[in-house]
Amino acid sequence: MMCRSWPVPAKTAVETPLQLLFVTTATDGHPMWHPRNLILVGREARATLVETYAGIGEAASFTNAVTEIVLGDGARGEYY
């Protein structure tokens, strides 16, 4: 399992969307992926998150992702 934390500091405006791109490269068998993401948007900050999944290869795979977004007081977030 892979865990990542992505903090956005208080009173910060992230103008460019943050992109999380997950690419599986299954070639045989049935691999499973379990990414865990924690996005922390500080007080009065703003950010946009784009989360994308893609698969390359012939074999089937399974992705069981969890993304948690925590907004501080007065923060704004968009999620795609």
mmCIF file of the N, C-alpha and C atoms, coordinates in Angstrom:
data_MODEL
# 
_entry.id   MODEL 
# 
loop_
_atom_site.group_PDB 
_atom_site.id 
_atom_site.type_symbol 
_atom_site.label_atom_id 
_atom_site.label_alt_id 
_atom_site.label_comp_id 
_atom_site.label_asym_id 
_atom_site.label_entity_id 
_atom_site.label_seq_id 
_atom_site.pdbx_PDB_ins_code 
_atom_site.Cartn_x 
_atom_site.Cartn_y 
_atom_site.Cartn_z 
_atom_site.occupancy 
_atom_site.B_iso_or_equiv 
_atom_site.pdbx_formal_charge 
_atom_site.auth_seq_id 
_atom_site.auth_comp_id 
_atom_site.auth_asym_id 
_atom_site.auth_atom_id 
_atom_site.pdbx_PDB_model_num 
ATOM 1   N N  . MET A 1 1  ? 0.850   -1.172  0.000   1.00 0.00 ? 1  MET A N  1 
ATOM 2   C CA . MET A 1 1  ? 0.000   0.000   0.000   1.00 0.00 ? 1  MET A CA 1 
ATOM 3   C C  . MET A 1 1  ? 0.897   1.236   0.000   1.00 0.00 ? 1  MET A C  1 
ATOM 4   N N  . MET A 1 2  ? 0.515   2.209   -0.765  1.00 0.00 ? 2  MET A N  1 
ATOM 5   C CA . MET A 1 2  ? 1.264   3.446   -0.888  1.00 0.00 ? 2  MET A CA 1 
ATOM 6   C C  . MET A 1 2  ? 0.433   4.569   -0.264  1.00 0.00 ? 2  MET A C  1 
ATOM 7   N N  . CYS A 1 3  ? 1.023   5.354   0.647   1.00 0.00 ? 3  CYS A N  1 
ATOM 8   C CA . CYS A 1 3  ? 0.326   6.483   1.266   1.00 0.00 ? 3  CYS A CA 1 
ATOM 9   C C  . CYS A 1 3  ? 1.090   7.759   0.968   1.00 0.00 ? 3  CYS A C  1 
ATOM 10  N N  . ARG A 1 4  ? 0.377   8.791   0.576   1.00 0.00 ? 4  ARG A N  1 
ATOM 11  C CA . ARG A 1 4  ? 0.989   10.086  0.279   1.00 0.00 ? 4  ARG A CA 1 
ATOM 12  C C  . ARG A 1 4  ? 0.180   11.180  0.944   1.00 0.00 ? 4  ARG A C  1 
ATOM 13  N N  . SER A 1 5  ? 0.869   12.213  1.422   1.00 0.00 ? 5  SER A N  1 
ATOM 14  C CA . SER A 1 5  ? 0.215   13.381  1.986   1.00 0.00 ? 5  SER A CA 1 
ATOM 15  C C  . SER A 1 5  ? 0.659   14.594  1.174   1.00 0.00 ? 5  SER A C  1 
ATOM 16  N N  . TRP A 1 6  ? -0.298  15.418  0.784   1.00 0.00 ? 6  TRP A N  1 
ATOM 17  C CA . TRP A 1 6  ? -0.025  16.584  -0.045  1.00 0.00 ? 6  TRP A CA 1 
ATOM 18  C C  . TRP A 1 6  ? -0.566  17.819  0.662   1.00 0.00 ? 6  TRP A C  1 
ATOM 19  N N  . PRO A 1 7  ? 0.283   18.596  1.379   1.00 0.00 ? 7  PRO A N  1 
ATOM 20  C CA . PRO A 1 7  ? -0.220  19.783  2.075   1.00 0.00 ? 7  PRO A CA 1 
ATOM 21  C C  . PRO A 1 7  ? -0.196  21.034  1.191   1.00 0.00 ? 7  PRO A C  1 
ATOM 22  N N  . VAL A 1 8  ? -1.234  21.859  1.332   1.00 0.00 ? 8  VAL A N  1 
ATOM 23  C CA . VAL A 1 8  ? -1.273  23.189  0.725   1.00 0.00 ? 8  VAL A CA 1 
ATOM 24  C C  . VAL A 1 8  ? -1.265  24.168  1.900   1.00 0.00 ? 8  VAL A C  1 
ATOM 25  N N  . PRO A 1 9  ? -0.234  24.989  2.040   1.00 0.00 ? 9  PRO A N  1 
ATOM 26  C CA . PRO A 1 9  ? -0.122  25.872  3.207   1.00 0.00 ? 9  PRO A CA 1 
ATOM 27  C C  . PRO A 1 9  ? -1.276  26.870  3.304   1.00 0.00 ? 9  PRO A C  1 
ATOM 28  N N  . ALA A 1 10 ? -1.531  27.345  4.510   1.00 0.00 ? 10 ALA A N  1 
ATOM 29  C CA . ALA A 1 10 ? -2.586  28.324  4.762   1.00 0.00 ? 10 ALA A CA 1 
ATOM 30  C C  . ALA A 1 10 ? -2.369  29.569  3.899   1.00 0.00 ? 10 ALA A C  1 
ATOM 31  N N  . LYS A 1 11 ? -3.487  30.141  3.455   1.00 0.00 ? 11 LYS A N  1 
ATOM 32  C CA . LYS A 1 11 ? -3.510  31.382  2.677   1.00 0.00 ? 11 LYS A CA 1 
ATOM 33  C C  . LYS A 1 11 ? -2.716  31.299  1.373   1.00 0.00 ? 11 LYS A C  1 
ATOM 34  N N  . THR A 1 12 ? -2.631  30.115  0.817   1.00 0.00 ? 12 THR A N  1 
ATOM 35  C CA . THR A 1 12 ? -1.936  29.894  -0.454  1.00 0.00 ? 12 THR A CA 1 
ATOM 36  C C  . THR A 1 12 ? -2.958  29.584  -1.534  1.00 0.00 ? 12 THR A C  1 
ATOM 37  N N  . ALA A 1 13 ? -2.813  30.218  -2.693  1.00 0.00 ? 13 ALA A N  1 
ATOM 38  C CA . ALA A 1 13 ? -3.672  29.923  -3.838  1.00 0.00 ? 13 ALA A CA 1 
ATOM 39  C C  . ALA A 1 13 ? -2.829  29.166  -4.862  1.00 0.00 ? 13 ALA A C  1 
ATOM 40  N N  . VAL A 1 14 ? -3.136  27.895  -5.064  1.00 0.00 ? 14 VAL A N  1 
ATOM 41  C CA . VAL A 1 14 ? -2.437  27.085  -6.060  1.00 0.00 ? 14 VAL A CA 1 
ATOM 42  C C  . VAL A 1 14 ? -3.172  27.304  -7.378  1.00 0.00 ? 14 VAL A C  1 
ATOM 43  N N  . GLU A 1 15 ? -2.560  28.048  -8.282  1.00 0.00 ? 15 GLU A N  1 
ATOM 44  C CA . GLU A 1 15 ? -3.221  28.449  -9.536  1.00 0.00 ? 15 GLU A CA 1 
ATOM 45  C C  . GLU A 1 15 ? -3.325  27.309  -10.546 1.00 0.00 ? 15 GLU A C  1 
ATOM 46  N N  . THR A 1 16 ? -2.336  26.436  -10.593 1.00 0.00 ? 16 THR A N  1 
ATOM 47  C CA . THR A 1 16 ? -2.333  25.312  -11.528 1.00 0.00 ? 16 THR A CA 1 
ATOM 48  C C  . THR A 1 16 ? -2.930  24.086  -10.831 1.00 0.00 ? 16 THR A C  1 
ATOM 49  N N  . PRO A 1 17 ? -3.852  23.381  -11.480 1.00 0.00 ? 17 PRO A N  1 
ATOM 50  C CA . PRO A 1 17 ? -4.416  22.191  -10.834 1.00 0.00 ? 17 PRO A CA 1 
ATOM 51  C C  . PRO A 1 17 ? -3.332  21.177  -10.471 1.00 0.00 ? 17 PRO A C  1 
ATOM 52  N N  . LEU A 1 18 ? -3.506  20.562  -9.317  1.00 0.00 ? 18 LEU A N  1 
ATOM 53  C CA . LEU A 1 18 ? -2.626  19.475  -8.897  1.00 0.00 ? 18 LEU A CA 1 
ATOM 54  C C  . LEU A 1 18 ? -3.151  18.201  -9.544  1.00 0.00 ? 18 LEU A C  1 
ATOM 55  N N  . GLN A 1 19 ? -2.279  17.453  -10.225 1.00 0.00 ? 19 GLN A N  1 
ATOM 56  C CA . GLN A 1 19 ? -2.723  16.232  -10.889 1.00 0.00 ? 19 GLN A CA 1 
ATOM 57  C C  . GLN A 1 19 ? -2.066  15.034  -10.245 1.00 0.00 ? 19 GLN A C  1 
ATOM 58  N N  . LEU A 1 20 ? -2.902  14.082  -9.857  1.00 0.00 ? 20 LEU A N  1 
ATOM 59  C CA . LEU A 1 20 ? -2.423  12.784  -9.406  1.00 0.00 ? 20 LEU A CA 1 
ATOM 60  C C  . LEU A 1 20 ? -2.696  11.817  -10.553 1.00 0.00 ? 20 LEU A C  1 
ATOM 61  N N  . LEU A 1 21 ? -1.648  11.269  -11.122 1.00 0.00 ? 21 LEU A N  1 
ATOM 62  C CA . LEU A 1 21 ? -1.767  10.355  -12.256 1.00 0.00 ? 21 LEU A CA 1 
ATOM 63  C C  . LEU A 1 21 ? -1.261  8.985   -11.826 1.00 0.00 ? 21 LEU A C  1 
ATOM 64  N N  . PHE A 1 22 ? -2.138  7.992   -11.874 1.00 0.00 ? 22 PHE A N  1 
ATOM 65  C CA . PHE A 1 22 ? -1.787  6.629   -11.493 1.00 0.00 ? 22 PHE A CA 1 
ATOM 66  C C  . PHE A 1 22 ? -1.843  5.768   -12.748 1.00 0.00 ? 22 PHE A C  1 
ATOM 67  N N  . VAL A 1 23 ? -0.723  5.110   -13.069 1.00 0.00 ? 23 VAL A N  1 
ATOM 68  C CA . VAL A 1 23 ? -0.639  4.272   -14.262 1.00 0.00 ? 23 VAL A CA 1 
ATOM 69  C C  . VAL A 1 23 ? -0.269  2.861   -13.824 1.00 0.00 ? 23 VAL A C  1 
ATOM 70  N N  . THR A 1 24 ? -1.113  1.894   -14.161 1.00 0.00 ? 24 THR A N  1 
ATOM 71  C CA . THR A 1 24 ? -0.784  0.500   -13.881 1.00 0.00 ? 24 THR A CA 1 
ATOM 72  C C  . THR A 1 24 ? -0.187  -0.111  -15.145 1.00 0.00 ? 24 THR A C  1 
ATOM 73  N N  . THR A 1 25 ? 0.789   -0.980  -14.949 1.00 0.00 ? 25 THR A N  1 
ATOM 74  C CA . THR A 1 25 ? 1.490   -1.597  -16.075 1.00 0.00 ? 25 THR A CA 1 
ATOM 75  C C  . THR A 1 25 ? 1.443   -3.118  -15.938 1.00 0.00 ? 25 THR A C  1 
ATOM 76  N N  . ALA A 1 26 ? 0.241   -3.643  -15.823 1.00 0.00 ? 26 ALA A N  1 
ATOM 77  C CA . ALA A 1 26 ? 0.073   -5.084  -15.653 1.00 0.00 ? 26 ALA A CA 1 
ATOM 78  C C  . ALA A 1 26 ? 0.436   -5.826  -16.935 1.00 0.00 ? 26 ALA A C  1 
ATOM 79  N N  . THR A 1 27 ? 1.263   -6.875  -16.805 1.00 0.00 ? 27 THR A N  1 
ATOM 80  C CA . THR A 1 27 ? 1.625   -7.690  -17.962 1.00 0.00 ? 27 THR A CA 1 
ATOM 81  C C  . THR A 1 27 ? 1.095   -9.111  -17.835 1.00 0.00 ? 27 THR A C  1 
ATOM 82  N N  . ASP A 1 28 ? 0.947   -9.605  -16.605 1.00 0.00 ? 28 ASP A N  1 
ATOM 83  C CA . ASP A 1 28 ? 0.343   -10.919 -16.400 1.00 0.00 ? 28 ASP A CA 1 
ATOM 84  C C  . ASP A 1 28 ? -0.160  -11.007 -14.965 1.00 0.00 ? 28 ASP A C  1 
ATOM 85  N N  . GLY A 1 29 ? -0.992  -11.973 -14.693 1.00 0.00 ? 29 GLY A N  1 
ATOM 86  C CA . GLY A 1 29 ? -1.560  -12.110 -13.356 1.00 0.00 ? 29 GLY A CA 1 
ATOM 87  C C  . GLY A 1 29 ? -2.636  -11.063 -13.119 1.00 0.00 ? 29 GLY A C  1 
ATOM 88  N N  . HIS A 1 30 ? -2.987  -10.892 -11.877 1.00 0.00 ? 30 HIS A N  1 
ATOM 89  C CA . HIS A 1 30 ? -4.020  -9.921  -11.503 1.00 0.00 ? 30 HIS A CA 1 
ATOM 90  C C  . HIS A 1 30 ? -3.508  -9.033  -10.375 1.00 0.00 ? 30 HIS A C  1 
ATOM 91  N N  . PRO A 1 31 ? -2.628  -8.085  -10.681 1.00 0.00 ? 31 PRO A N  1 
ATOM 92  C CA . PRO A 1 31 ? -2.086  -7.237  -9.619  1.00 0.00 ? 31 PRO A CA 1 
ATOM 93  C C  . PRO A 1 31 ? -3.150  -6.284  -9.066  1.00 0.00 ? 31 PRO A C  1 
ATOM 94  N N  . MET A 1 32 ? -2.992  -5.968  -7.804  1.00 0.00 ? 32 MET A N  1 
ATOM 95  C CA . MET A 1 32 ? -3.893  -5.029  -7.147  1.00 0.00 ? 32 MET A CA 1 
ATOM 96  C C  . MET A 1 32 ? -3.074  -3.860  -6.617  1.00 0.00 ? 32 MET A C  1 
ATOM 97  N N  . TRP A 1 33 ? -3.635  -2.659  -6.713  1.00 0.00 ? 33 TRP A N  1 
ATOM 98  C CA . TRP A 1 33 ? -2.990  -1.434  -6.256  1.00 0.00 ? 33 TRP A CA 1 
ATOM 99  C C  . TRP A 1 33 ? -3.923  -0.753  -5.266  1.00 0.00 ? 33 TRP A C  1 
ATOM 100 N N  . HIS A 1 34 ? -3.353  -0.237  -4.183  1.00 0.00 ? 34 HIS A N  1 
ATOM 101 C CA . HIS A 1 34 ? -4.149  0.372   -3.118  1.00 0.00 ? 34 HIS A CA 1 
ATOM 102 C C  . HIS A 1 34 ? -3.573  1.738   -2.724  1.00 0.00 ? 34 HIS A C  1 
ATOM 103 N N  . PRO A 1 35 ? -3.582  2.716   -3.621  1.00 0.00 ? 35 PRO A N  1 
ATOM 104 C CA . PRO A 1 35 ? -3.031  4.020   -3.248  1.00 0.00 ? 35 PRO A CA 1 
ATOM 105 C C  . PRO A 1 35 ? -3.940  4.751   -2.261  1.00 0.00 ? 35 PRO A C  1 
ATOM 106 N N  . ARG A 1 36 ? -3.322  5.443   -1.320  1.00 0.00 ? 36 ARG A N  1 
ATOM 107 C CA . ARG A 1 36 ? -4.033  6.258   -0.330  1.00 0.00 ? 36 ARG A CA 1 
ATOM 108 C C  . ARG A 1 36 ? -3.450  7.659   -0.397  1.00 0.00 ? 36 ARG A C  1 
ATOM 109 N N  . ASN A 1 37 ? -4.313  8.655   -0.561  1.00 0.00 ? 37 ASN A N  1 
ATOM 110 C CA . ASN A 1 37 ? -3.876  10.047  -0.690  1.00 0.00 ? 37 ASN A CA 1 
ATOM 111 C C  . ASN A 1 37 ? -4.595  10.905  0.333   1.00 0.00 ? 37 ASN A C  1 
ATOM 112 N N  . LEU A 1 38 ? -3.851  11.800  0.953   1.00 0.00 ? 38 LEU A N  1 
ATOM 113 C CA . LEU A 1 38 ? -4.422  12.746  1.897   1.00 0.00 ? 38 LEU A CA 1 
ATOM 114 C C  . LEU A 1 38 ? -4.040  14.137  1.426   1.00 0.00 ? 38 LEU A C  1 
ATOM 115 N N  . ILE A 1 39 ? -5.044  14.938  1.054   1.00 0.00 ? 39 ILE A N  1 
ATOM 116 C CA . ILE A 1 39 ? -4.824  16.299  0.587   1.00 0.00 ? 39 ILE A CA 1 
ATOM 117 C C  . ILE A 1 39 ? -5.249  17.232  1.716   1.00 0.00 ? 39 ILE A C  1 
ATOM 118 N N  . LEU A 1 40 ? -4.325  18.054  2.205   1.00 0.00 ? 40 LEU A N  1 
ATOM 119 C CA . LEU A 1 40 ? -4.595  18.989  3.285   1.00 0.00 ? 40 LEU A CA 1 
ATOM 120 C C  . LEU A 1 40 ? -4.539  20.397  2.725   1.00 0.00 ? 40 LEU A C  1 
ATOM 121 N N  . VAL A 1 41 ? -5.676  21.082  2.702   1.00 0.00 ? 41 VAL A N  1 
ATOM 122 C CA . VAL A 1 41 ? -5.741  22.453  2.198   1.00 0.00 ? 41 VAL A CA 1 
ATOM 123 C C  . VAL A 1 41 ? -5.909  23.355  3.420   1.00 0.00 ? 41 VAL A C  1 
ATOM 124 N N  . GLY A 1 42 ? -4.881  24.142  3.684   1.00 0.00 ? 42 GLY A N  1 
ATOM 125 C CA . GLY A 1 42 ? -4.851  24.960  4.897   1.00 0.00 ? 42 GLY A CA 1 
ATOM 126 C C  . GLY A 1 42 ? -5.894  26.060  4.924   1.00 0.00 ? 42 GLY A C  1 
ATOM 127 N N  . ARG A 1 43 ? -5.986  26.704  6.062   1.00 0.00 ? 43 ARG A N  1 
ATOM 128 C CA . ARG A 1 43 ? -6.946  27.792  6.299   1.00 0.00 ? 43 ARG A CA 1 
ATOM 129 C C  . ARG A 1 43 ? -6.839  28.862  5.215   1.00 0.00 ? 43 ARG A C  1 
ATOM 130 N N  . GLU A 1 44 ? -7.985  29.207  4.622   1.00 0.00 ? 44 GLU A N  1 
ATOM 131 C CA . GLU A 1 44 ? -8.103  30.254  3.598   1.00 0.00 ? 44 GLU A CA 1 
ATOM 132 C C  . GLU A 1 44 ? -7.256  30.003  2.345   1.00 0.00 ? 44 GLU A C  1 
ATOM 133 N N  . ALA A 1 45 ? -6.885  28.753  2.112   1.00 0.00 ? 45 ALA A N  1 
ATOM 134 C CA . ALA A 1 45 ? -6.135  28.391  0.902   1.00 0.00 ? 45 ALA A CA 1 
ATOM 135 C C  . ALA A 1 45 ? -7.123  27.878  -0.143  1.00 0.00 ? 45 ALA A C  1 
ATOM 136 N N  . ARG A 1 46 ? -6.639  27.734  -1.379  1.00 0.00 ? 46 ARG A N  1 
ATOM 137 C CA . ARG A 1 46 ? -7.489  27.142  -2.410  1.00 0.00 ? 46 ARG A CA 1 
ATOM 138 C C  . ARG A 1 46 ? -6.644  26.323  -3.369  1.00 0.00 ? 46 ARG A C  1 
ATOM 139 N N  . ALA A 1 47 ? -7.245  25.243  -3.840  1.00 0.00 ? 47 ALA A N  1 
ATOM 140 C CA . ALA A 1 47 ? -6.539  24.346  -4.757  1.00 0.00 ? 47 ALA A CA 1 
ATOM 141 C C  . ALA A 1 47 ? -7.549  23.509  -5.521  1.00 0.00 ? 47 ALA A C  1 
ATOM 142 N N  . THR A 1 48 ? -7.133  23.050  -6.702  1.00 0.00 ? 48 THR A N  1 
ATOM 143 C CA . THR A 1 48 ? -7.926  22.147  -7.533  1.00 0.00 ? 48 THR A CA 1 
ATOM 144 C C  . THR A 1 48 ? -7.128  20.864  -7.711  1.00 0.00 ? 48 THR A C  1 
ATOM 145 N N  . LEU A 1 49 ? -7.784  19.738  -7.559  1.00 0.00 ? 49 LEU A N  1 
ATOM 146 C CA . LEU A 1 49 ? -7.144  18.435  -7.691  1.00 0.00 ? 49 LEU A CA 1 
ATOM 147 C C  . LEU A 1 49 ? -7.803  17.669  -8.833  1.00 0.00 ? 49 LEU A C  1 
ATOM 148 N N  . VAL A 1 50 ? -6.979  17.116  -9.726  1.00 0.00 ? 50 VAL A N  1 
ATOM 149 C CA . VAL A 1 50 ? -7.440  16.249  -10.808 1.00 0.00 ? 50 VAL A CA 1 
ATOM 150 C C  . VAL A 1 50 ? -6.802  14.884  -10.584 1.00 0.00 ? 50 VAL A C  1 
ATOM 151 N N  . GLU A 1 51 ? -7.622  13.867  -10.466 1.00 0.00 ? 51 GLU A N  1 
ATOM 152 C CA . GLU A 1 51 ? -7.128  12.517  -10.201 1.00 0.00 ? 51 GLU A CA 1 
ATOM 153 C C  . GLU A 1 51 ? -7.442  11.648  -11.418 1.00 0.00 ? 51 GLU A C  1 
ATOM 154 N N  . THR A 1 52 ? -6.414  11.019  -11.990 1.00 0.00 ? 52 THR A N  1 
ATOM 155 C CA . THR A 1 52 ? -6.565  10.270  -13.230 1.00 0.00 ? 52 THR A CA 1 
ATOM 156 C C  . THR A 1 52 ? -5.957  8.871   -13.072 1.00 0.00 ? 52 THR A C  1 
ATOM 157 N N  . TYR A 1 53 ? -6.631  7.887   -13.651 1.00 0.00 ? 53 TYR A N  1 
ATOM 158 C CA . TYR A 1 53 ? -6.161  6.501   -13.623 1.00 0.00 ? 53 TYR A CA 1 
ATOM 159 C C  . TYR A 1 53 ? -6.077  5.979   -15.050 1.00 0.00 ? 53 TYR A C  1 
ATOM 160 N N  . ALA A 1 54 ? -4.999  5.267   -15.344 1.00 0.00 ? 54 ALA A N  1 
ATOM 161 C CA . ALA A 1 54 ? -4.807  4.690   -16.676 1.00 0.00 ? 54 ALA A CA 1 
ATOM 162 C C  . ALA A 1 54 ? -4.157  3.321   -16.536 1.00 0.00 ? 54 ALA A C  1 
ATOM 163 N N  . GLY A 1 55 ? -4.448  2.448   -17.484 1.00 0.00 ? 55 GLY A N  1 
ATOM 164 C CA . GLY A 1 55 ? -3.853  1.121   -17.480 1.00 0.00 ? 55 GLY A CA 1 
ATOM 165 C C  . GLY A 1 55 ? -3.136  0.852   -18.792 1.00 0.00 ? 55 GLY A C  1 
ATOM 166 N N  . ILE A 1 56 ? -1.956  0.253   -18.685 1.00 0.00 ? 56 ILE A N  1 
ATOM 167 C CA . ILE A 1 56 ? -1.162  -0.122  -19.854 1.00 0.00 ? 56 ILE A CA 1 
ATOM 168 C C  . ILE A 1 56 ? -0.861  -1.610  -19.726 1.00 0.00 ? 56 ILE A C  1 
ATOM 169 N N  . GLY A 1 57 ? -1.071  -2.349  -20.771 1.00 0.00 ? 57 GLY A N  1 
ATOM 170 C CA . GLY A 1 57 ? -0.780  -3.777  -20.727 1.00 0.00 ? 57 GLY A CA 1 
ATOM 171 C C  . GLY A 1 57 ? -2.032  -4.586  -21.004 1.00 0.00 ? 57 GLY A C  1 
ATOM 172 N N  . GLU A 1 58 ? -1.835  -5.869  -21.195 1.00 0.00 ? 58 GLU A N  1 
ATOM 173 C CA . GLU A 1 58 ? -2.922  -6.762  -21.589 1.00 0.00 ? 58 GLU A CA 1 
ATOM 174 C C  . GLU A 1 58 ? -3.644  -7.389  -20.401 1.00 0.00 ? 58 GLU A C  1 
ATOM 175 N N  . ALA A 1 59 ? -2.995  -7.514  -19.269 1.00 0.00 ? 59 ALA A N  1 
ATOM 176 C CA . ALA A 1 59 ? -3.588  -8.224  -18.139 1.00 0.00 ? 59 ALA A CA 1 
ATOM 177 C C  . ALA A 1 59 ? -4.539  -7.318  -17.362 1.00 0.00 ? 59 ALA A C  1 
ATOM 178 N N  . ALA A 1 60 ? -5.497  -7.946  -16.717 1.00 0.00 ? 60 ALA A N  1 
ATOM 179 C CA . ALA A 1 60 ? -6.430  -7.205  -15.871 1.00 0.00 ? 60 ALA A CA 1 
ATOM 180 C C  . ALA A 1 60 ? -5.739  -6.793  -14.577 1.00 0.00 ? 60 ALA A C  1 
ATOM 181 N N  . SER A 1 61 ? -6.177  -5.676  -14.021 1.00 0.00 ? 61 SER A N  1 
ATOM 182 C CA . SER A 1 61 ? -5.668  -5.244  -12.724 1.00 0.00 ? 61 SER A CA 1 
ATOM 183 C C  . SER A 1 61 ? -6.801  -4.560  -11.970 1.00 0.00 ? 61 SER A C  1 
ATOM 184 N N  . PHE A 1 62 ? -6.593  -4.329  -10.683 1.00 0.00 ? 62 PHE A N  1 
ATOM 185 C CA . PHE A 1 62 ? -7.605  -3.727  -9.834  1.00 0.00 ? 62 PHE A CA 1 
ATOM 186 C C  . PHE A 1 62 ? -6.960  -2.611  -9.030  1.00 0.00 ? 62 PHE A C  1 
ATOM 187 N N  . THR A 1 63 ? -7.563  -1.417  -9.069  1.00 0.00 ? 63 THR A N  1 
ATOM 188 C CA . THR A 1 63 ? -7.087  -0.285  -8.275  1.00 0.00 ? 63 THR A CA 1 
ATOM 189 C C  . THR A 1 63 ? -8.148  0.064   -7.251  1.00 0.00 ? 63 THR A C  1 
ATOM 190 N N  . ASN A 1 64 ? -7.752  0.080   -5.992  1.00 0.00 ? 64 ASN A N  1 
ATOM 191 C CA . ASN A 1 64 ? -8.639  0.366   -4.870  1.00 0.00 ? 64 ASN A CA 1 
ATOM 192 C C  . ASN A 1 64 ? -8.129  1.636   -4.187  1.00 0.00 ? 64 ASN A C  1 
ATOM 193 N N  . ALA A 1 65 ? -8.426  2.792   -4.779  1.00 0.00 ? 65 ALA A N  1 
ATOM 194 C CA . ALA A 1 65 ? -7.869  4.059   -4.305  1.00 0.00 ? 65 ALA A CA 1 
ATOM 195 C C  . ALA A 1 65 ? -8.785  4.740   -3.296  1.00 0.00 ? 65 ALA A C  1 
ATOM 196 N N  . VAL A 1 66 ? -8.157  5.445   -2.365  1.00 0.00 ? 66 VAL A N  1 
ATOM 197 C CA . VAL A 1 66 ? -8.872  6.300   -1.423  1.00 0.00 ? 66 VAL A CA 1 
ATOM 198 C C  . VAL A 1 66 ? -8.166  7.645   -1.416  1.00 0.00 ? 66 VAL A C  1 
ATOM 199 N N  . THR A 1 67 ? -8.922  8.705   -1.690  1.00 0.00 ? 67 THR A N  1 
ATOM 200 C CA . THR A 1 67 ? -8.384  10.062  -1.616  1.00 0.00 ? 67 THR A CA 1 
ATOM 201 C C  . THR A 1 67 ? -9.242  10.832  -0.626  1.00 0.00 ? 67 THR A C  1 
ATOM 202 N N  . GLU A 1 68 ? -8.585  11.364  0.384   1.00 0.00 ? 68 GLU A N  1 
ATOM 203 C CA . GLU A 1 68 ? -9.269  12.156  1.406   1.00 0.00 ? 68 GLU A CA 1 
ATOM 204 C C  . GLU A 1 68 ? -8.790  13.590  1.279   1.00 0.00 ? 68 GLU A C  1 
ATOM 205 N N  . ILE A 1 69 ? -9.733  14.530  1.254   1.00 0.00 ? 69 ILE A N  1 
ATOM 206 C CA . ILE A 1 69 ? -9.400  15.946  1.149   1.00 0.00 ? 69 ILE A CA 1 
ATOM 207 C C  . ILE A 1 69 ? -9.930  16.642  2.398   1.00 0.00 ? 69 ILE A C  1 
ATOM 208 N N  . VAL A 1 70 ? -9.032  17.312  3.109   1.00 0.00 ? 70 VAL A N  1 
ATOM 209 C CA . VAL A 1 70 ? -9.402  18.025  4.326   1.00 0.00 ? 70 VAL A CA 1 
ATOM 210 C C  . VAL A 1 70 ? -9.204  19.514  4.073   1.00 0.00 ? 70 VAL A C  1 
ATOM 211 N N  . LEU A 1 71 ? -10.295 20.288  4.212   1.00 0.00 ? 71 LEU A N  1 
ATOM 212 C CA . LEU A 1 71 ? -10.242 21.731  3.991   1.00 0.00 ? 71 LEU A CA 1 
ATOM 213 C C  . LEU A 1 71 ? -10.236 22.451  5.336   1.00 0.00 ? 71 LEU A C  1 
ATOM 214 N N  . GLY A 1 72 ? -9.280  23.377  5.483   1.00 0.00 ? 72 GLY A N  1 
ATOM 215 C CA . GLY A 1 72 ? -9.239  24.200  6.689   1.00 0.00 ? 72 GLY A CA 1 
ATOM 216 C C  . GLY A 1 72 ? -10.338 25.250  6.639   1.00 0.00 ? 72 GLY A C  1 
ATOM 217 N N  . ASP A 1 73 ? -10.467 26.013  7.720   1.00 0.00 ? 73 ASP A N  1 
ATOM 218 C CA . ASP A 1 73 ? -11.476 27.077  7.794   1.00 0.00 ? 73 ASP A CA 1 
ATOM 219 C C  . ASP A 1 73 ? -11.314 28.056  6.635   1.00 0.00 ? 73 ASP A C  1 
ATOM 220 N N  . GLY A 1 74 ? -12.400 28.306  5.913   1.00 0.00 ? 74 GLY A N  1 
ATOM 221 C CA . GLY A 1 74 ? -12.388 29.267  4.811   1.00 0.00 ? 74 GLY A CA 1 
ATOM 222 C C  . GLY A 1 74 ? -11.665 28.798  3.565   1.00 0.00 ? 74 GLY A C  1 
ATOM 223 N N  . ALA A 1 75 ? -11.220 27.541  3.524   1.00 0.00 ? 75 ALA A N  1 
ATOM 224 C CA . ALA A 1 75 ? -10.494 27.017  2.355   1.00 0.00 ? 75 ALA A CA 1 
ATOM 225 C C  . ALA A 1 75 ? -11.501 26.617  1.275   1.00 0.00 ? 75 ALA A C  1 
ATOM 226 N N  . ARG A 1 76 ? -11.011 26.601  0.021   1.00 0.00 ? 76 ARG A N  1 
ATOM 227 C CA . ARG A 1 76 ? -11.826 26.166  -1.114  1.00 0.00 ? 76 ARG A CA 1 
ATOM 228 C C  . ARG A 1 76 ? -11.069 25.105  -1.879  1.00 0.00 ? 76 ARG A C  1 
ATOM 229 N N  . GLY A 1 77 ? -11.773 24.057  -2.254  1.00 0.00 ? 77 GLY A N  1 
ATOM 230 C CA . GLY A 1 77 ? -11.150 22.996  -3.030  1.00 0.00 ? 77 GLY A CA 1 
ATOM 231 C C  . GLY A 1 77 ? -12.088 22.501  -4.110  1.00 0.00 ? 77 GLY A C  1 
ATOM 232 N N  . GLU A 1 78 ? -11.528 22.142  -5.250  1.00 0.00 ? 78 GLU A N  1 
ATOM 233 C CA . GLU A 1 78 ? -12.286 21.515  -6.321  1.00 0.00 ? 78 GLU A CA 1 
ATOM 234 C C  . GLU A 1 78 ? -11.626 20.184  -6.625  1.00 0.00 ? 78 GLU A C  1 
ATOM 235 N N  . TYR A 1 79 ? -12.455 19.203  -6.924  1.00 0.00 ? 79 TYR A N  1 
ATOM 236 C CA . TYR A 1 79 ? -11.954 17.841  -7.152  1.00 0.00 ? 79 TYR A CA 1 
ATOM 237 C C  . TYR A 1 79 ? -12.568 17.285  -8.430  1.00 0.00 ? 79 TYR A C  1 
ATOM 238 N N  . TYR A 1 80 ? -11.709 16.797  -9.312  1.00 0.00 ? 80 TYR A N  1 
ATOM 239 C CA . TYR A 1 80 ? -12.151 16.194  -10.563 1.00 0.00 ? 80 TYR A CA 1 
ATOM 240 C C  . TYR A 1 80 ? -11.503 14.848  -10.707 1.00 0.00 ? 80 TYR A C  1 
# 
